[in-house]
Amino acid sequence: MFRSPIAKAFYNAYAKDGSQAESAGIWVDREHHAGIKLCDMGGLHNSIAYMKDRGIDISQEVGTELTQDMADRADKIFVMAEEEIWPEYLKNNPRVVVWDVPNPDVVEPEDAKQVGEQLEALVKTI
């Protein structure tokens, strides 16, 4: 749940053409995480702190589930989830780009830094 807000923040910080990214997860626990700000989710404080150190505030990002409508409107869809949990509308979608970025269960400061650096490098290739 923390990778896509980081990728979104880096993209929006670096995009020179005025385009903006959206952040959504393939699976969001609606009972516990949908609509909840990252700053309210205990294990994600290290990601928020890492990005804050980079001068980017992601603390107000809210958990959102990717919908088919969102996918249909997207120019590109960057997916970091395991393929076995993808919704059908993403399978064989030519706009899907797969990024192999780890998703630690508990986000320690070093994890946040490693994932953040990997995502920043990937975003810079767009």
N, C-alpha and C positions, 0 to 999 in steps of 0.2 A: 504494500500500500504506500510505500514511501518512494519508490523509484520513479514513478511517473510525475509526481510533483517536482522532483529535482530536474528531470529531463525537460519538463515544461518551462521551469524557471530559467534554465540555461538557454533553451531555444529562444524564449521571449527576450532574454537579455542580449543575445547575439544576432537576432534576425535583423538584417539591414533593409529588407524589403517591406517592412511594416506588417508582415504576417504574424499571426499569433497562434500558439499551440494551446490545446486543451488537454487536461489530464483526466483520465478515467481508467478504472481497473476493469479487467475482464470479470473478476468476481469480487464483489464487495459484500461483506456480511451485513445485510440490510438491518438486522436486529441490533448489531453492535457498532457498525462503522459508517454506514451510509449517512451522509450529512453531518458527520462529526469532524470538527477541525483537527488537523494534525497535532496542534499544540495540546489537545485534550487527550491524545493517545499516548500513554506513558512511555512506551518503548521507542517513540519516534523523536524524542527530544534531542538525541544526538544528531539526527539528520537536520533538524531545524538549526541546531547550533553550528553544524558544519557549514550550512548555506549562509547563515548569518555572518560567519567569519569571512565568507566570500562576498559579503555585501548584498546578499539577496535574502529577502524575508519570505519564507514559505509557511509561516506559522498559521496563516489564515486559510490555507488550502483545505478543501473539504472532500471527504471520500465520496466519489461518484462512480457509478457503474456504467460502463460503456454500453450504449444501446445500439440497435441496428440503425436507427435514424442518425445517430452521431457518426457511425461508420460510413453510412451512405453519403454524408456531407463532407467527409474528410478527403483531403488531397492525398495524404499518406497516413498510414496507421502503423505506429511503431509498437510492436508487441514484445513484451518481456516475459510473459507467462508461458508455462509449459503447454505445448500444443494440445495435450489431452484434455485441457479444461477450456479450450477456445470454444466460443459459441459457433454454431454452424455458419453464420453469416460472415465469419472471418476466414473460414477454410476456403482455399482457392481464390481468395480475394486478391486481385493483382496489385492493390494498393498497400498490402501488408508487407512490412519490413520487420524481420525478426532480429532483435538484439538479445544476445546471450549475456545477461547481466544477473548476477546472483541476487537472491532474495533471502537474506538471513532472517531467521525467526525472531531473533533478538538483535536489535541494531546497536552495536557497540560503537564507540567513537571511531575506531579504526575501520569498521565496516562501512560506516557512513562516508568516511574519507575515500576508501577504495572504490565504492560504488559511485560516489560523486565524481571522482576523477575519470572513471570509465565512461560515465554518461556524458560528461563534458567533452571528452574526446570524440565520442560518437556524434554528439550534436554538432560539433565543429565540422564533421564530414558531410553534413546535409547541404 
